[in-house]
Every structure is written in structure tokens, then in C-alpha cells.
Amino acid sequence: MNEFDIILALCMGLGLAAASGFRVFLPPFLLSIAVRADAVEVDLTNTSLEYFDSNVAVILLGVATIAELAAYYVPWVDNILDSIASPAAIIAGTGMTAIVLGGTDPVIQWALAIIAGGGVTAAVQGATVVTRGVSTAITAGIGNPVVSTGENIASLLLSIMAIFLAPLAALFALILLAMIVKVMVKKANPSSA
């Protein structure tokens, strides 16, 4: 991989990682389909992720995606799911970033995947947990399906953007990350508002 390819792969990884912060299984499902259809070029041979573009992986990720999307529409179940989804999302964001950076030196690949991919996913997932918690507190869970719909749409659009317009997806992910940090800083220091 040359420098330009690494930057494009990192952009795709950041976009997919941010999308994983909204939904764990939808971005890997779409990436798996894209890799299977040769829309995204990654070399998975002789790696622990070699199965990623197999029919079995596509089917399993598809079933998991449908189950996850449906579960987030059940009030209170969505809050319980968040406790499981947080670490799973970080793993998914890190893994997808590593997959798209597959042609680089393994040290660079995994350092970028863990720091950039995992970090972006953790920030977005944390923000969704807080948003759902506020929605549950204010509406007793009745407003959570609206939050879930927004998260589903964000994950879908960001995943598609990451696969086909990687630099734009990375820019969107970085803007989203900046907004999250701004809100967190404002919350931590209310006197500066």
C-alpha cells in the first residue's frame, strides 16, 4: 500500500468505525457485502479475518444486523443492549479499520485501528448511550424508537459513505467527534458556557 492508499483506507476505517458507534453489526455487514462484491479491495488471505467475505459471514452478519435493528425498537431492551453493544462496537470499529488497512505494516495497521478506529467508535457509542439514557429518562422509553431510527439511518448512511466516498465519511466522522468532545467539555465545565 502506498501513502495515498493508506490515507484512503484510514478514511474508510474512520467512517466505518463511527458508523459502528451507532450500530454494531450493520457496518461490518455492509463492508462484508462490499468486499464480497469486489467493491472494496482488501487482502484477507492468510489472516485471521480471511472468513470475512465468505457467504457464511455475510449471512451471519445479516441475521445479526436484523436482530440488532429490531431489538433497539423495544423500550428498555435497548438500554440493556447498550451495555453489551459498547464493547462490541469498539471491537467492530477496530476490526473493520484493521481490515481496510490490511496491506500495511501490521504495527501501523493495528496502532491506527486501535487508536483511530476504536477511539472514534467509543466516542460515538458513548454519545448514543447518553442520548438513549436521556430519552429514557424524559419519555420513559417511549421516545427511544425515534432515537433508534436516527441511529439506524446514521449508521447506514455513514457506512455507505465510508465504502464509496471514504474521505467525506472521515470528514463527517471527525466533525461528529468534535461535536461530541465539545458537548463533553461543556458538561464537564458548565461555568465556561
N, C-alpha and C positions, 0 to 999 in steps of 0.2 A: 504494500500500500504506500503510495506517495503521500506527501503532506496534504494535498488537496483532498484526496480520498479519505484521509483520517479526519479532516475537519468536517467533511460531509457526513461521514459515519457518526462522528460525535454529535453533530446537529440532529441526525435521525435518532440517536440514542437518547439525547436530552428530551426531544419531543415525545418519544415513546415512554420514557421514564415519567414525564409529567402526566401523560395520559394514564399511566398505571396508578398514579396517585388518586385518580378518580374511580377507576375500576381495575381490579387485579387481572382478570382473565381476558378482557376484550382486546387490549393492545397486543398481547402475545398471540392471540387467536388470529388477528388481522395480519400480524407480521409473519406468522407461520403460513398463512394462505399466500401472502406476497412472495415469500421465499419459495414456496412450492410452485407458484406460477412463474417463477423466474423474473418477477418484477423487481426484486431486491436480490443483489448478488452477494452472497456470503459463502465462505468456505467452512463447512462444518465437518468435513471428513477428518477422521481420526481425533475427534474431540468428544468430550463428554456430552455435548449438545447435538451430536450427529442425528439423533432421532427427531429433532425439532421440526423438520419439514416432511415428516412421514405422514401417511394417511391416518395412522393411529393418533398421532399428536394433534393433527387438525381436528379430528372427531372429538377427542377428549377435551381439547381447549374449547371447541364449540359447545359441547354439553356443559362444561363448567361456566362458560360465558352466559348461557341461557339461565342456568340455575342462579348465578350471581345477580344478574339483572332482575330476575323475578323476586329474589329474596329481599332486595333493597326496597321493594314496594310494600313490604309487610312492616307496619309500625312496631317498634321495639325490637323486632328481629334485626332490623337494620343497625341499631345501636350495638347489639351483641356481635353482629358480623364485623363491625368496625374494629373490635378488639382483635379479631383474627386477621382481618384484612390488612391492618397496619404493617406487621412484619412481612406478610406475604407480598404486599405491594412493593416493599423495599427490595425484596428478593427478585421480584419480577422486573422491576426497573433496572436493577443492577445486571440481571441476566440478559435482558434484551440489549442493553448498552454493550455488554461484553460480546454478544452475538454479532452485532453490526460492526464492532471493532475487531473482528476475528482475524484479520490479516496483519495485525500489528504485533509488535513485540509483546509477549504475554505480560510483562511488568507494566508497560504502558496501558495495555488493554484493560487489565484488572484494576489498576490505580484509577484510571478515568471512569471505569464502570462503577466502582465502589464510591468514589468521591462525588463525581458529577451525577451519574445515574441514580445511585442510591440516595444522594443528598436531595436532589430535585424531587424524587418520589416521596421521600419522608416529609418534605415541606408541604407538598400538595396534599398528601394523605392526611397530615396533621390538620391542615386547614379544613378539609372535608369533615373530619371528626368533630372539630369545634362547631362548624356550621350545622351539622346534624344535631349536635347536643343543644345548641341554641334553639333550633327549630322544635326539638322535642320539648324543651322547657317552656317555650312560648305557646306552642299549639297542642301540647300533649301527644305529639306524634302525628297529628292529622296533616300537618304541612310537610311532613317528610317525603311523601311521594313527589312533591314538586321539586324538592331538593334533589331527590334521586334522578328525576328526569333531566334536570340540568346537568348533573354529573355524568349521566349516560351520554348525553349529547356532546358534552365537552370531551369525554374520553374517545368517542367515536370520531369526532371531527379532528381532534388533535392527533389521533393515531393515523388517520388517512393523510393528514397534512405532513406528518413525520415521514411517512413512507414515500410520498410523491413530491413534497415541497419541503425537504428537510431544513434548509436554512430558515424558512419562515416559521416552521414549527419550533425551532430552537429559540428564535427571537420571541415568539409567543410564550414559550416556557420561561424564558428569562424575565419577561415582563410580569408574568404571573408570580414568579418567585420574588421579584422586587416588591410587588403589591403585598404579598404575604409578610415579608420582612417588615415593611412599613407599618402594617397593622399590628404586628407583634411588638415592634418598638414603641408604637403609640400606646398600646395596652400596658406595657411594662413601665412606661414613664408618662402617666397621664398629665403631669404638670406642664409638660412641654407642648401640649396641644393648643 
